[in-house]
Amino acid sequence: MDYEALLEHVKKRRTIRRFKSDPIPDEYVEKIIEVARWAPSGFNSQPWDFVVVREEVLRKKIADILGTAKERKGSAELDYSTPVQKLFRKKLNYQGILNAPVFIILYGDTRARVALPPGLDKGPEERYLHILKASLANAFIYMHLAASSLGLAAQWKSAVAFEPAHSEIKKLLGIPQELIAFDMILLGYPDAVPRPKLLRPLEKMVHFNDCGIEVFRTTEEVHDFAKRTKAWTRGQHLREEGRRHASSNKKR
């Protein structure tokens, strides 16, 4: 693969939240994991385990756990007065993710720290967790790139990593105590076309040598871009939600 082909592939990889219910071949899942296991990891510790969930009953239970956990945690924090908050409230049960025929939860084995050199293997916990999560992030993005190369849509769900959902899902799936969830990827054939991606200008994010603080963004610029990207993300969510309702009504 030359550079231009790589760049085009990276541009094509996008988070898509609407899936067709068509099943994914086992071969595709195997190929995605085969790519991911070649990802770089701290001291080649390869701390990952990939838990593939295909059974509809289990996927529904995971969706229920995520929805219940978010409702418990989030309902007291939001007044649901804005359209986006109302949208998120509708989606608290997470049933929309069930059209994705495959879930893959990426777990990191904390026991893998023994692979680190002396000083790090028994060093501060936060230092090891940084190495562990960086390693898992590498494997996770490899999965996304592999999925898009196969023409699949992929969405990531970080909620599996936070309590109480984290413990409940581990119990449901029989995951060892020493493993921690990094993230979950939903896989399926795309049922939506993503909007062009909003990107920061290249010159605003690349700096050289002793560049000085004046070349970095001001707080005002950070806030301005945050407003724009929030609006872009909200628009994408609202459009997808509208299409989902239209599709549901049509089936009736």
C-alpha positions in Angstrom: 0.0 0.0 0.0 1.4 3.4 -1.0 0.9 6.6 0.9 -2.0 7.9 -1.2 -3.8 4.6 -0.8 -3.3 4.7 3.0 -4.5 8.3 3.2 -7.6 7.5 1.2 -8.3 4.5 3.4 -7.9 6.5 6.6 -10.3 9.2 5.2 -12.8 6.5 4.4 -12.8 5.1 8.0 -15.6 6.8 9.8 -17.8 6.0 12.7 -21.2 4.9 11.4 -24.1 4.3 13.9 -26.7 2.7 11.6 -26.3 -0.9 10.6 -28.1 -3.3 8.3 -29.1 -6.5 10.1 -27.3 -8.7 7.6 -24.9 -11.2 9.2 -21.2 -10.7 9.0 -19.1 -13.7 7.8 -17.0 -15.4 10.5 -14.0 -14.8 8.2 -14.4 -11.0 8.4 -14.3 -11.1 12.2 -11.2 -13.3 12.1 -9.5 -10.9 9.7 -10.3 -7.9 11.8 -8.8 -9.6 14.9 -5.8 -10.9 12.9 -4.9 -7.3 12.0 -5.5 -6.0 15.5 -3.2 -8.5 17.1 -0.3 -7.1 15.1 -0.7 -3.7 16.8 2.3 -2.3 18.7 2.2 -2.8 22.5 4.3 -1.7 25.4 7.4 -4.0 25.5 5.5 -6.3 23.1 3.4 -7.4 26.1 0.3 -8.0 23.9 -2.1 -7.5 26.8 -5.3 -7.9 24.7 -8.2 -10.3 24.7 -11.0 -10.0 22.1 -14.4 -11.1 23.2 -16.7 -11.6 20.2 -20.4 -11.4 21.0 -22.7 -12.7 18.2 -25.6 -14.2 20.2 -28.6 -11.9 20.0 -29.7 -12.7 23.6 -26.3 -11.6 24.9 -26.2 -8.5 22.7 -29.6 -7.5 24.1 -28.5 -8.0 27.7 -25.4 -5.9 27.0 -27.6 -3.2 25.5 -29.9 -3.3 28.5 -27.0 -3.1 30.9 -25.6 -0.1 29.1 -28.9 1.7 29.0 -29.7 1.0 32.6 -26.3 2.1 33.8 -26.4 5.3 31.8 -29.9 6.1 33.1 -28.8 5.6 36.7 -25.8 7.7 36.2 -27.0 10.4 33.8 -30.7 11.0 34.6 -29.9 13.2 37.6 -27.2 15.2 35.7 -29.3 16.3 32.7 -32.5 18.3 32.6 -33.1 17.0 29.0 -34.2 20.5 27.9 -32.3 20.6 24.7 -33.0 18.5 21.5 -29.8 16.7 21.9 -30.4 15.8 25.5 -33.9 14.6 24.6 -32.3 12.5 21.9 -29.9 10.9 24.3 -32.7 10.2 26.8 -34.6 8.3 24.0 -31.5 6.3 23.4 -30.8 5.4 27.0 -31.9 1.8 26.5 -29.3 1.4 23.8 -31.6 -0.8 21.7 -30.4 1.0 18.6 -27.1 -0.8 18.7 -28.8 -4.2 18.3 -28.9 -3.9 14.5 -25.1 -4.4 14.6 -24.8 -8.2 14.3 -21.4 -8.4 16.0 -20.0 -6.8 19.2 -16.3 -7.1 20.0 -15.2 -6.0 23.4 -11.5 -5.3 23.8 -10.1 -6.3 27.2 -6.7 -5.7 28.7 -5.1 -8.2 31.0 -3.5 -6.3 33.9 -1.3 -9.3 34.7 0.6 -8.6 31.5 2.6 -5.9 33.4 5.1 -8.7 34.3 6.4 -8.4 30.7 7.6 -4.9 31.5 11.3 -4.3 32.5 12.4 -4.0 36.1 11.2 -0.7 37.6 8.1 -0.6 35.4 6.6 -4.0 36.3 6.2 -2.9 39.9 6.1 0.8 39.4 3.3 3.3 40.0 -0.1 1.9 38.9 -1.0 5.0 36.9 2.2 4.6 34.9 1.4 1.0 34.0 -2.2 1.8 33.2 -1.0 4.4 30.7 1.1 1.8 28.9 -1.7 -0.7 29.0 -4.3 1.7 27.6 -2.0 3.0 24.9 -1.4 -0.5 23.8 -5.1 -1.3 23.7 -5.8 1.9 21.8 -3.4 0.8 19.1 -5.2 -2.6 18.7 -8.6 -0.8 18.7 -7.8 1.5 15.9 -6.3 -1.4 13.9 -9.7 -3.1 14.3 -11.5 0.0 12.9 -9.1 0.2 9.9 -9.5 -3.5 9.2 -13.3 -3.2 9.4 -13.5 -0.3 6.9 -11.1 -2.2 4.5 -13.8 -5.0 4.4 -16.6 -2.5 3.7 -18.0 -2.7 7.2 -19.4 0.0 9.4 -18.0 0.4 12.9 -19.0 2.3 16.0 -17.2 2.4 19.3 -18.9 2.3 22.7 -16.8 3.4 25.6 -19.6 2.8 28.1 -18.5 -0.8 28.6 -15.4 0.5 30.4 -17.3 2.4 33.2 -19.0 1.2 36.3 -21.5 -0.2 36.9 -21.8 -1.5 33.4 -18.2 -2.7 33.4 -18.7 -5.2 36.2 -22.1 -6.3 35.1 -20.9 -7.1 31.6 -17.9 -9.0 32.9 -20.2 -11.1 35.1 -22.5 -11.7 32.2 -19.7 -12.9 29.9 -17.6 -14.7 32.4 -14.5 -12.4 32.1 -11.6 -12.9 34.6 -11.3 -10.3 37.3 -7.8 -9.3 36.2 -9.1 -8.1 32.8 -10.4 -4.5 32.2 -12.5 -3.4 29.3 -11.0 -0.8 27.0 -13.8 -0.3 24.5 -16.4 -2.1 22.4 -16.7 -2.0 18.7 -20.0 -2.6 16.9 -19.7 -4.1 13.5 -22.2 -4.4 10.6 -22.9 -3.4 7.0 -23.5 0.4 6.8 -27.0 1.7 6.6 -26.0 5.4 6.4 -23.6 7.6 4.6 -21.5 9.9 7.0 -21.2 13.6 6.4 -17.8 15.1 5.4 -15.6 15.2 8.4 -14.9 18.5 10.2 -11.2 18.8 10.6 -9.0 21.4 12.3 -6.6 23.1 9.8 -3.2 21.3 9.6 -1.2 24.4 10.3 -3.1 24.8 13.6 -1.9 21.4 14.9 1.7 21.0 13.7 4.6 22.8 15.4 8.3 22.5 15.1 11.2 22.5 17.6 11.2 25.2 20.2 8.1 26.7 18.7 6.9 28.9 21.6 3.5 29.1 23.2 2.3 31.8 20.8 1.9 29.3 17.9 -0.6 27.2 19.8 -4.3 27.8 19.9 -5.7 30.4 22.3 -8.4 29.3 24.7 -10.9 31.3 22.6 -9.9 29.3 19.5 -10.3 26.0 21.4 -13.7 27.0 22.6 -14.7 28.2 19.1 -13.8 24.9 17.5 -15.5 22.9 20.3 -18.7 24.7 19.5 -18.4 23.9 15.8 -17.6 20.3 16.3 -20.3 19.8 18.8 -22.8 21.2 16.3 -21.4 18.9 13.6 -21.7 15.9 15.9 -25.2 16.8 17.1 -26.4 17.2 13.5 -25.1 13.8 12.6 -26.8 12.2 15.6 -30.1 13.9 14.9 -30.1 13.0 11.3 -29.4 9.3 12.1 -32.2 9.3 14.7 -34.6 10.8 12.2 -33.8 8.1 9.6 -34.2 5.4 12.3 -37.6 6.7 13.2 -38.6 6.9 9.5 -37.4 3.4 8.9 -39.3 2.1 11.9 -42.5 3.8 10.9 -42.2 2.5 7.4 -41.9 -1.1 8.7 -45.2 -0.7 10.6 
